Amino acid sequence: MNLKTTKTECNIGLSIKIIKMNKTKTTLIDLILYSLLLIATPFIMLQNYLQLSIAYFSRTSFSIGSISIPYILIIALAIILFVFFKFRKLLNKKKVFALIFIVFLILIGHSVSDFYLNMKFYDLQQNWHYLAYSIFSFLMCRYCKTKKFLPNKIILKTLIIAVSLSTFDEIFQLFLSSRTFDISDISKDLWGAVIGIVFVFFIVENGSVLKTNTKIHHKKLNDYLKNPFSAIFYSLILSFVFLLISSVLSELKYLFIALIITLSLFGIIFLIIHYFQYKAFKRFFTIFFIIAIIAQIAFFIKYKNKNIVYNANGITVYKGLFIPYFDVLIKPSGCFRLVDKKQIFNKTDISTVFDYSPDIILIGRGIHGRGGEGLPAPYEVQFLFNPKSKKMVQVINLKNKQACAEYNKLKNEGKNVVFIIHNTD
């Protein structure tokens, strides 16, 4: 009897071991196949003209009166409602807040990246990066769990492999016609991977990382990587800084600079947060921050009516605000934003600028006049038709010194002008 029991227990144990081995193999195969699909997708889309089809489908709409409603929004809403009613019994407050936070992260990504492409928040091409790499994070986390990795190691492995895959994908695209290496695509893929991690740990795992230490301060630097919550928190900061910087330095030639600026900014933010737990540093930084803010406000008040105060050597001072290195677009309202550093403008870029309905588009070609290329004619002054406002727009293309003087003159005359400054070259 005991011998039979022993044999039965051995058979059960062996069956469980086989099931676990099969589960591990299955999750690994799923992960490998999906990773290969991620890399092959750009080639498949290009060869089958799917990219243009997706772009067309994203913009196809129907009208109700004067309101235009994209079909993709209706489809997305239907999917969301279906998923909600199917899984509503599994939802709780933590999961709902996590879902809202994920939507917020997607909207942040949209507001920061691809300014000149002028994509809508529902555009499939815009959201492909977030969706594709969120799924990758889910599959990667699922596989890591079968290997019984600790949560912090799962997070780090997932993000490192996601960045590696995305970088390889961009390098691979260098060899495809009509494709380019885009740093911002890597940052969007990383942002998507972080979104996937938030989904896994706060929705699938029901906020499991909140059951451990949820502090963002640790005495030892190693503890930041050991703690799952702080690993996610600082991954969000790093990926957001990278998303922000790569959106204005997207070309391959700016890769090294983009990485240096990203790591430097993240390092500064990390050290500030880390040392903020100490009273002496907290007092020092608080005083320094207050003085810096007051000084900047004072400069802004002093020069708020001066427009471009200074421009030389890659530095622009606009209304007392210091803007180093990056290209900047000043709207007709006087507000400004950093934009992708580019020397050549295409039709899509100009079409995006047309959205501001300017009478004049002024382009600062750079210090040495190497920017401002790609316009229909190589003239300093030309006229383009704006199909959105149904009127002609004057385009003035000058070196930065002359362009800044011209901008100040036009604003003093009350002109409706958009100013794009190529802050280097």
C-alpha positions in Angstrom: 0.0 0.0 0.0 2.8 2.4 0.9 4.6 1.4 -2.3 1.6 2.3 -4.4 1.2 5.6 -2.6 4.8 6.4 -3.2 4.5 5.6 -6.9 1.3 7.7 -7.1 3.0 10.6 -5.4 6.0 10.3 -7.8 3.7 10.2 -10.8 1.8 13.3 -9.6 5.1 15.1 -8.9 6.4 14.2 -12.3 3.2 15.4 -14.0 3.3 18.7 -12.2 7.0 19.1 -13.2 6.2 18.4 -16.8 3.3 20.8 -16.8 5.5 23.5 -15.3 8.2 22.8 -18.0 5.6 22.9 -20.7 4.3 26.2 -19.4 7.8 27.7 -19.3 8.4 26.5 -22.9 5.1 27.9 -24.1 5.6 31.3 -22.5 9.2 31.4 -23.9 8.0 30.5 -27.4 5.2 33.1 -27.2 7.8 35.7 -26.2 10.3 34.8 -28.9 7.6 34.7 -31.7 6.2 38.1 -30.6 9.7 39.6 -30.4 10.4 38.5 -33.9 7.1 40.0 -35.0 8.0 43.3 -33.4 11.2 43.4 -35.5 9.6 42.2 -38.7 6.6 44.5 -38.5 8.2 47.6 -40.2 9.4 45.4 -43.1 6.0 43.8 -43.5 4.2 47.1 -43.4 6.6 48.7 -45.9 6.5 45.7 -48.3 2.7 45.5 -48.3 2.0 49.3 -48.2 0.3 48.8 -44.8 1.7 52.0 -43.3 -0.2 54.2 -45.7 -3.3 52.1 -45.3 -3.2 52.4 -41.5 -2.7 56.2 -41.8 -5.7 56.4 -44.1 -7.9 54.3 -41.9 -6.9 56.3 -38.8 -8.1 59.5 -40.5 -11.3 58.1 -42.2 -14.4 59.6 -40.6 -18.1 60.2 -41.0 -20.0 63.4 -40.3 -23.0 64.2 -38.1 -24.0 67.7 -39.0 -20.8 69.8 -38.7 -19.0 67.2 -36.5 -16.5 64.8 -38.0 -16.2 61.5 -36.1 -13.3 59.1 -36.9 -14.3 55.5 -37.4 -11.3 54.4 -35.3 -12.8 56.2 -32.3 -16.0 54.3 -32.5 -14.2 51.0 -32.9 -11.9 51.8 -29.9 -14.9 52.8 -27.8 -16.7 49.5 -28.7 -13.7 47.5 -27.7 -13.3 49.3 -24.4 -17.0 48.8 -23.5 -16.7 45.1 -24.4 -13.6 44.6 -22.3 -15.2 46.6 -19.4 -18.4 44.5 -19.3 -16.5 41.2 -19.7 -14.1 41.9 -16.9 -16.0 44.3 -14.7 -16.3 41.8 -11.8 -12.5 41.7 -11.6 -12.2 45.5 -11.2 -11.6 47.3 -8.0 -10.5 50.9 -7.0 -6.8 50.1 -7.4 -7.3 48.7 -10.9 -9.5 51.6 -12.0 -7.0 54.1 -10.8 -4.2 52.2 -12.5 -6.2 52.2 -15.8 -6.8 55.9 -15.5 -3.1 56.4 -14.9 -2.2 54.3 -18.0 -4.5 56.5 -20.1 -2.8 59.5 -18.6 0.7 58.1 -19.5 -0.5 57.5 -23.1 -1.8 61.1 -23.4 1.5 62.4 -22.0 3.4 60.4 -24.7 1.1 61.9 -27.4 1.5 65.5 -26.2 5.3 65.3 -26.0 6.3 63.4 -29.2 5.9 63.8 -33.0 5.0 67.5 -33.1 5.6 67.9 -36.8 3.7 64.7 -37.7 0.7 66.3 -36.1 -1.0 62.9 -35.2 -4.2 62.8 -33.3 -4.4 60.9 -30.0 -6.4 58.1 -31.6 -4.0 57.6 -34.5 -3.0 53.9 -34.8 0.6 54.8 -35.8 1.0 57.0 -32.8 -0.3 54.4 -30.4 1.3 51.3 -32.0 4.5 51.8 -30.0 2.7 51.9 -26.7 0.4 49.0 -27.5 3.1 46.8 -29.0 5.6 47.2 -26.2 3.0 47.0 -23.5 2.1 43.5 -24.9 5.8 42.7 -24.9 6.1 43.6 -21.2 3.2 41.4 -20.4 4.7 38.4 -22.2 8.1 39.1 -20.8 6.8 39.3 -17.2 4.7 36.2 -17.7 7.8 34.3 -18.8 10.0 35.6 -16.0 7.4 34.6 -13.4 7.7 30.9 -14.6 11.4 31.2 -13.9 10.6 32.6 -10.5 12.5 35.8 -10.9 12.1 38.5 -8.2 9.8 41.4 -9.2 12.7 44.0 -9.4 14.6 41.7 -11.7 11.6 41.2 -13.9 11.2 45.0 -14.2 14.9 45.5 -15.1 15.1 42.6 -17.5 11.9 43.6 -19.3 13.0 47.2 -19.8 16.6 46.3 -20.9 15.4 43.7 -23.4 12.7 46.1 -24.7 15.2 48.9 -25.4 17.6 46.4 -27.0 14.8 45.1 -29.3 13.7 48.6 -30.2 17.3 49.8 -30.9 17.9 46.7 -33.1 14.6 47.4 -34.9 15.7 51.0 -35.6 19.2 49.9 -36.8 17.5 47.3 -39.0 15.3 50.0 -40.6 18.5 51.9 -41.8 18.7 49.2 -44.5 15.1 49.7 -45.7 14.1 52.2 -48.2 11.8 55.0 -47.0 12.7 54.1 -43.4 15.0 56.0 -41.0 16.6 55.6 -37.6 14.4 57.5 -35.2 15.5 58.0 -31.6 12.0 59.1 -30.6 10.7 55.7 -31.7 13.0 54.0 -29.2 11.8 56.3 -26.4 8.2 55.6 -27.3 8.8 51.9 -27.3 10.5 52.2 -23.8 7.5 54.3 -22.7 5.2 51.5 -23.9 7.2 48.9 -22.1 6.9 50.9 -18.8 3.2 51.2 -19.4 3.0 47.4 -19.8 4.9 47.0 -16.5 2.4 49.3 -14.8 -0.4 47.2 -16.2 1.1 43.9 -15.0 2.0 45.0 -11.5 -0.9 47.3 -10.7 -3.7 45.6 -12.6 -2.9 41.9 -13.3 -1.0 41.6 -10.0 -3.6 44.0 -8.3 -0.9 46.4 -7.0 1.3 43.7 -5.5 4.3 46.1 -5.4 2.3 48.3 -3.0 2.5 45.5 -0.4 6.2 45.9 0.0 8.2 49.1 0.8 6.8 51.9 -1.4 9.3 54.6 -0.4 11.1 56.5 -3.2 14.0 57.3 -0.9 16.5 54.7 0.2 19.7 55.0 2.2 21.7 52.8 -0.1 21.8 53.2 -3.9 21.5 49.5 -4.5 18.1 49.5 -2.7 16.6 51.6 -5.5 17.0 48.6 -7.9 16.0 46.0 -5.3 12.7 47.6 -4.4 10.0 47.0 -7.1 8.1 50.2 -6.5 11.1 52.5 -6.7 12.3 50.6 -9.8 9.0 51.4 -11.5 9.0 55.0 -10.2 12.5 55.8 -11.5 11.9 53.9 -14.7 9.0 56.2 -15.3 11.1 59.3 -14.7 14.0 58.0 -16.9 11.7 57.0 -19.8 9.8 60.3 -19.6 13.1 62.3 -19.8 14.2 60.2 -22.7 10.8 60.7 -24.4 11.1 64.4 -23.9 14.6 64.8 -25.2 14.4 62.3 -28.1 11.2 64.1 -29.4 13.4 67.2 -30.1 16.6 65.3 -31.0 15.2 62.4 -33.1 17.8 62.1 -35.9 20.6 59.6 -35.7 23.3 62.3 -35.7 22.0 63.5 -32.4 21.9 60.1 -30.7 25.0 60.6 -28.5 23.9 64.1 -27.5 20.4 62.9 -26.7 21.7 60.1 -24.5 24.1 62.4 -22.7 21.4 65.0 -22.0 18.9 62.3 -21.0 21.2 60.6 -18.5 22.5 63.9 -17.2 19.0 65.2 -16.5 17.9 61.9 -15.0 21.0 61.8 -12.8 20.3 65.3 -11.5 16.6 64.5 -10.8 17.6 61.2 -9.1 20.3 62.9 -6.9 17.9 65.7 -5.9 15.2 63.2 -4.9 17.8 60.9 -3.1 19.4 63.7 -1.1 16.1 65.4 -0.3 15.7 62.9 2.5 18.4 64.8 4.4 17.4 68.0 6.1 20.5 70.0 5.3 20.2 69.3 1.6 16.4 69.9 1.7 16.9 73.4 3.1 19.7 74.2 0.7 17.9 73.0 -2.4 14.6 74.7 -1.3 16.4 78.0 -0.9 18.3 77.6 -4.2 15.0 76.7 -6.0 13.2 79.7 -4.6 16.0 82.0 -5.6 16.2 80.5 -9.1 12.4 80.9 -9.6 12.4 84.5 -8.3 15.4 85.3 -10.6 13.7 83.8 -13.7 10.4 85.6 -12.9 12.3 88.9 -12.5 14.0 88.4 -15.9 10.7 87.5 -17.5 9.0 90.6 -16.1 11.9 92.8 -17.2 12.0 91.5 -20.8 8.4 90.3 -21.4 7.9 93.0 -24.0 11.3 92.6 -25.7 10.6 89.3 -27.5 14.0 87.9 -28.7 16.5 89.4 -26.3 19.6 87.4 -27.4 20.5 84.8 -29.9 24.1 83.5 -30.5 26.2 80.4 -30.1 23.2 78.1 -29.7 21.6 80.2 -27.0 18.3 82.0 -27.3 16.8 84.3 -24.7 13.1 84.9 -25.3 11.3 87.3 -23.0 14.0 86.7 -20.4 13.6 82.8 -20.7 16.9 81.0 -21.4 16.6 78.4 -24.2 19.9 76.5 -24.9 20.7 74.4 -28.0 17.2 73.1 -28.8 15.1 74.4 -31.7 12.1 76.4 -30.6 8.8 77.4 -32.2 7.1 80.6 -31.1 3.4 80.7 -31.7 1.4 83.8 -32.8 0.1 84.0 -29.2 3.7 84.4 -27.9 3.8 81.0 -26.3 6.6 78.7 -27.3 7.5 75.1 -27.3 10.7 73.1 -28.1 10.4 71.3 -31.4 12.3 68.6 -33.3 15.8 69.9 -34.4 15.7 69.8 -38.2 17.5 71.3 -41.1 15.0 70.2 -43.7 11.3 70.8 -43.7 8.8 68.6 -45.7 5.1 69.2 -46.6 3.9 67.6 -43.4 6.0 69.9 -41.3 4.8 73.0 -43.0 1.2 71.7 -42.9 1.5 71.4 -39.1 2.7 75.0 -38.8 -0.3 76.0 -41.0 -2.6 74.9 -38.2 -1.7 78.2 -36.3 -3.2 80.1 -39.3 -0.2 82.5 -39.5 0.1 85.3 -42.0 3.9 84.9 -41.9 6.1 81.9 -41.2 9.6 83.1 -40.2 12.4 80.5 -40.2 15.7 81.1 -38.5 18.1 79.0 -40.6 20.7 78.7 -37.9 23.9 80.6 -36.9 25.6 79.7 -40.2 22.4 79.3 -42.3 22.5 75.5 -42.7 18.8 75.0 -41.8 15.6 76.0 -43.4 15.9 73.6 -46.4 13.2 71.7 -48.1 10.9 74.6 -49.0 9.5 74.8 -52.6 11.9 77.5 -53.6 15.4 78.4 -52.3 14.5 82.0 -51.8 14.6 84.2 -48.6 11.0 85.2 -49.2 8.2 83.2 -50.9 4.5 82.6 -50.6 2.7 79.3 -49.9 -1.0 78.5 -50.0 -2.5 77.4 -46.7 -5.4 75.0 -47.7 -6.7 75.1 -44.1 -7.2 78.9 -43.9 -7.6 79.3 -47.7 -5.1 82.1 -48.0 -1.5 82.8 -49.0 1.2 82.7 -46.3 4.5 84.6 -46.5 7.5 82.5 -45.7 10.7 84.3 -44.7 13.9 82.3 -44.4 16.9 84.0 -42.8 20.0 83.3 -40.7 19.3 83.6 -37.0 20.7 87.0 -36.4 18.6 88.6 -39.2 15.6 86.4 -38.4 15.6 87.5 -34.7 15.8 91.1 -35.7 13.0 90.6 -38.2 10.8 88.8 -35.7 11.1 91.6 -33.2 10.2 94.1 -35.9 7.2 92.1 -37.1 5.9 91.6 -33.5 6.2 95.3 -32.8 4.1 95.9 -35.9 1.5 93.5 -34.5 1.9 90.9 -37.3 0.5 87.3 -37.0 3.7 85.4 -37.2 5.1 81.9 -36.3 8.8 81.9 -35.7 10.9 78.7 -35.9 14.5 79.0 -34.7 17.1 76.4 -35.6 19.2 77.1 -32.5 22.5 75.8 -33.9 24.4 75.4 -37.2 
